[in-house]
Amino acid sequence: MNITDKVAVCSRSFSRHPILRAELLARYANVTFNESGRQLEGADLIAFLQGHDKAITALERIDDTILAALPELKVIGKYGVGVDMIDLEAMRRHGKRLGWTSGVNRRSAAELTLAFAIVMLRHVVAGNREILAGGWRQLMGGLLTGRTVGIIGCGHIGKDLVCLLQPFQCPILVNDIRDYPDFYAEFNLQPVSKKELLECADVVTLHVPLDDSTRNMLTAERLALMKPTAILINAARGGLVDEAALKSALIEQRLAAAAFDVFAQEPPQDRELLELPNFLATPHIGGSAEEAILAMGRAAIDGLEVNGIT
């Protein structure tokens, strides 16, 4: 057991998880958990991290200001798959190390995406709302089987979704800044431009990180390329889609439906969008499967022992 390093756990969900707490305490004697129930930011985050050699962070924003105030902090273990909350260049400038493992929640996010596609195609949300309002009407939906699925971002989650889609016999279009020729050949995938994917797919799903190249990537103009019968899914990152333009497209039936697990502002404030019968919102649960939580937590614990930025 390490009895010298002091570890701060910023993540509320990690701090509440009995198994992850126990496994971390088995390796480090001096651990401070976030028991406040609040997401820490700014001065509160600095105060919480002061005096610690290592930290486990999740959705906390780690930037130059935070790092400059914490000279004693040496290592951050990242809990979760995205690193868009961490200024990697600032980490390098300040000599901090980052332990991060990508793709550990791939199956959790891919299964949620698959669930979204089926739920929206079969009008499960609209049907449930009708019953709650006292109605009883059989809504005519459609099968996922045989429909063209467009996957923007063919990394860990995108690839796993391809595997899950195999029994559904869906033609699959993919778009990624990287080329994966062996994987594409194995699953008979067709890499296409974003324009062609948006024009041809019946289900479009996003699996890219949020950065300057992807922010607001689905503008009003790009949403207008989609079929009026198509469904849009975002279980990746908020900020990838112009949500105001999406709302207009759904209201005007220029897009059949959408399901989002993530939003530019969380929790989302646009009640009109959230209450649309052809829109499904979930509270950022893509990685919230017990198996995924354990995998991400254990990766964050292992990340405390890295020797450099990974």
ABEGO torsion letter per residue (X at the ends): XBAABBBBBABAAAAABAAAAAAAAAABABBBBBAAGBBBBEAAAAAAABGBABBBBBABBBBAAAAAABAABABBBBBEABAAABBAAAAAAAGBBBBBBBGAAAAAAAAAAAAAAAAAAAGAAAAAAAAAAGBBBBBBBBBABGBBBBBBEABAAAAAAAAAAAAAGBBBBBBBABBBAAAAAAAGBBBBBAAAAAAABABBBBBBBBBAAABGABBAAAAAABBAABBBBBABBBGABBAAAAAAAAAAGABABBBBABBABOBBABAAAAABAABBBBBGAAABBAAAAAAAAAAAAAAAABABBX
